[in-house]
Amino acid sequence: MTTHLDRREAMQGADFVINSIQVGMHEATVRDFEIPARYGLRQTIGDTLGVGGVFRALRTFPVLDGIASDLLDVCPDAWLLNYTNPMAMNVGYLRRRYPAVKVVGLCHSVYWTVHDLCEIVGVPLDEVEYASAGVNHQAWLLRWERDGESLYPLLDKAIEADPEALAAGAVRHVPPPRPVPDRDQRALVGVRALVPAQRRRDRAAAHPGGGVRADQRAEPRDVRPHP
């Protein structure tokens, strides 16, 4: 392994380029929570969609411009593996602005879903085959098998024997639907509208000037920066 301070030098002869960055680091992520909170908008992760995702996208796009331009100059046949949120916005931006760049988005949530489910049912991960479908942070485990047999019946038995298993790993806070959604439920909330329009209007009337009650404020100490 070698390290480089020059991005173009690092790309020389590359077959693939992994993008795993956080523009602005933790300080910028805290702002993604604090600014919307002033107007009564609460978030969980704030890095997928919604206002937090948009903030993150707007400060990430200029860096993506540089990465994509360098890649096209130095290693135009390389794949760009994006492991940076907001995944859908970043990949969509690259596909539209740089159609010649071969880009694919990656996320760890499906892998860790399967990892945790396997722990619950006591089956080694390396003996399992699985397939999922969906969008980032809203994926569903369509197939989860060992030797061609579904492992869902084992999960049902594990949950029946120990309902607290629902609080562990991949299925925390989630009833046992089929198929199982991926494990990143805090990020999943970011895919949905958190504050209905009428509720926002009610808050604005109760707190003129954008004031936020103590129980509505973001909690920066709980912010875990994602790539």
N, C-alpha and C positions, 0 to 999 in steps of 0.2 A: 504494500500500500504506500502511496505517496500523497503528500499534501501540497497544496498550491495556494498562493494568494491571488493568482491571476486566473480568472474563470476560463478564459479562452485556452490557456495553457493546460488546464485540467481536462478540457474537452478533446484535446488532440487524440485522434484515433479511437474515440469512444464509440461503442455500439449502442449504449444507452446512457442517459443522463438522468439522475434522480434529483428531483426538486423537493427539498424538505426544509422550508424556511418559515420564519415568522417575522414579518416586517414590523418594526416597532417594539417587538418583544412584549414582556409582561405589562409594561407601562401603557402601551397602546391598547392592550386587551382590557385593562381596567377601565379605560375611557369608553370602550365599546359598551360597557355596562353603565357607567355613571351618567353619561350624557343622556341616553334614552330614559334612565330612571328619573331624571328631573321632570320628565313629562309623563310619568306614570306608566311607562312601558317596561315591564319586567321580562328578563330573559334567563335561560338556564346556562347555555353554552355560548350562544351568540356568535358562532363561527360558521354556520351552515347556510341559513337564509335570514330573512328579517333584517332589521336595521344593523345589528351587530355584524352580520355576514356582509352586508353592503359596505360598511366601514372598512372591514378587513379586505374586501375585494378591491376597493378604490386605492388603498395604499399598497396592495400587492401587484396590481396590473402593471404599473411602470417597471417593476423589477422583472416581471414576466416578459415584458418587451425586450429587455436587455438579454435575458437568457435565450429567448427564441431567436433573436437576431444573431447572437454569437453561435448558437447551434447551427443555424442555416449556413453560416460562413465557414465554420470549422469542421463540423461533422454532420452534414445534411441528411445522411441516411440513418442517423441514430434515433432511437426512440426516446422521447421525453416521458419519464414516469413521474407523474405529479403526485406528491404525497403531502400536499399543502392545502389547507382549507382557506376559503370556501370552495370545496372540490368542484361542484357543478359550475359555479361561476368562473372559476379559473380555467377549467378545461373548455367551457363554452367560449370564453374570450379568446383563448389560444386558437381554437378551431376556426373561429370567424376571422381573426386578424392575421393569423399565420397558417393558412390552409395547407401549406407544404410541410409543416411540422407534424411528425407522427407522435401524437400525444395520447396517453391513456391515464386515467385517474385510479389511484390505489388508496385503500383505506383498510385499517386493521380490524374493523368492527366485526366483519363476518368470521374471520379467522378466530378471534377470541370468543365469539359466540359458540363456535363448534368446540373449541378448547374447553370452555366451561361446562358445556352440556356433556361432553365426554367424561369430565370429572364427576359429574352428578351421577351418571349411570355406570361408572367404573369401567369404561372401555378405552383402551389406549388410542390416542389421537392418530397414531401412524397406521392404525388398522381401519380407519374410517374413510369413506368417500362421501363427498357432499357437493351440492350445487345450490346456488342462491340466485335471486333476481330482485331487482328493485333499484331505487336511486340511493345516493349516498345518505347514510344514517336512516334509511327506510328500506332496508333489504329484508327479504324473507327466505328462510331456509327451506327450499322446496324438496330437497333430497338429502337424507342423512342416514347412511347405511354402513353396515359391516357385512362383508361377504354376500352382498346383494339383498340383505334383509334390513328393513327399516328399524331404526333404533328408537322411534317414537314410543312404541309400547313399553320399552324399558324406562323411558322418561316418565310415562304415566304411572308406572309402578313405584318409581322413586318418589314422585310427588305424593302419591297416595300414602306411602309409608312414612314420609316426612314432609308435611306441607311447608315447613320452613325452608325447604330446598328452593322454593320460589324466591326467597330473599337472597339467594346466592347466585353469583356469576351471571350467566347469560340470561336467565329468566327472572331476574329481580323485578319486582313491581309488575309483572306481566302474568295474567292467567295463562293456562296452557292451551293456546289456540294452535291450530294446524294450518299452515306451517308456522313455526316460531319466528318472530321478528329478531333482528340482530340486537346485540346487547347494549348498545349505547343509547339507553333510553333518555338520558339527559339531553343528548344532541337531537334525538327524535322529536322532542318537544319543540325544538327550533324550527321544525318543518311545518308546524301548525300555527294558526293564528292564536296568540296567547291572550290578547286583550280585545274583545269585541268593541266595535265602534261606539255603541251606546255606553258601555262601561267607561271608555275613555272620556266621553263627554261628561258623564257623571263625575268622574274624578276631577276633570278640569273645572267644573262648577264648584266642587267642594274645596278645591285647592287652587284658587286663581294665581296666575303668575308662574305656573309650572311647578308649584311646591309639591313635595313628595313626603308623605308620612314616613315615620321611621320604619314601619313594617313593609314599606314599598321600596326602600332603597336597596340597591345592589349590594352584594357582600363581596368586596374585592378579595378578602382573604380566602374565599372559596373558589376563586377563579383559577382553573388549571389550564395554562396555555396549551393549545393543541397546535400541531404543525400548520 
